[in-house]
């Protein structure tokens, strides 16, 4: 069954990342340029957070950031992640239950046993596999 496939079989490994010291406006532009909805924040080879186009765009429109605000000031630091060995079924469960209320996580970083960021899996990746 498709839901028994492992994350490592369908995750995106060609990652677009950003560092914590980058300006939020540039970070949002990078998200839009690559047409992605989330970007891991990496420092010294380790993931330290994540930013999303929804959060950045919403707050930029509301003018909530001061000029020069850096990614590290606004990134989500408590990031839900999955393992390359997890099944698609468990990823769907994690996406569905990790947000309070009616929200759902659309993408999850994939972290290996060494704590390294090795990929990202999105709801789009899952839809392609099960459709």
N, C-alpha and C positions, 0 to 999 in steps of 0.2 A: 504494500500500500504506500502511496505517496507520502503520507504523514509520518511514515517510519524512516524516511530518508534522514540523513545526518546534515546538520548545518554546514559542515565543511564541503558538502556536495553542491550546495547552491549559493553559498555566501559570495558576496563581492569581495575580492581581495585587492583590487586596484583602488586603494583608498585615497581619498582626498581629505587631508587633515589640515589643521591650523595650529599655531602655537599660542600660548596664553597672552603674549605681549602684543598681539595684533589689535588694531583699532576695530571696533564693532562695525563701523560702516564698511570697511574693507572686507571683513568677514561676511557680511550680508551680501556684498557684491560677488564674492567668491561662490557663495551658495547659489546665487541666481545664475552666474556664469555657467556653472556646471550642472544646473538644473537638478540639484539635490536638496533634500529637505532637512538633512542633519549632517554635522561634521564633527568628528572626534577632535578633541583638543589634546595635543601631544607635547610633552616636555621630556627631554632626555630619553626619547624612545618609549616612554610609557604614557598611556592615556591618563589624563588628569581631569577630564571633563568632556562635556559635549554641548554643542549649541545647535539650535534649530532655527530654520527659516521663519517658522510661525512666531516663536518668541522674539527673535530679533526684529522682524518686520513690524510686528504689533507695537513693540516698544519704540522703534524708530518713528513710526507714524505718530505715536502719542508724545514724541519728543521727550522721552524719559531719560535719555542718555546725554551727558555733558560731552562737549567736544573733547576728544581724546580718550573716551572710555575704552578700556581694553577688554578683550575677551575674558580674561581671568576674573574680572569683576562681575561678570554676568552669566558665566557658564554654569551649567548644572554639574555639580561635583559628585553627587551621590547617584552614579550612573548604574542603571540596571543593565546587565550584560548576560551573554550566554556563552557556552563552550562550543567548540567545533564538533564535539561528540554528541551534543544534544540532538534530539529528534525534532522534526518540524512540528509535530504535535505539541511537544513541550514548549517550543518557542511561541506558538500561537497562544497557549495557556499563559505564558509569561507576559506576552503583549497585552492580553486581555485583563489580567489581574493586577498588574503592577502600577496602575494609576487609579487614584481614588475617584469615585464618582463614575461617570459614564465615559471617561476618556479611554483611549487605547494608545499604546506606544506603536509608532509606525516603523521604527527601525531600532535595532539593538546591536551594539558593538559585540564582536566575537573576540573573547579573550582566551588564550590557551593556558595550559597548566603552569607556564612560567610567568604568567601575568602580562604577556605581550599581546598587543592588539594585532590580530591576524586577519580581521575582516569585519564586515558589517552585513547584517541580514535585514531586509525590509519586507513589509507586507507585499510589495510588488514582486519580490523574489519568490515569495511563497505562492502567490496567485499564479505566477507562470508555471510553477511545478504542479499545482493541483488542478489546473484547468486543461 
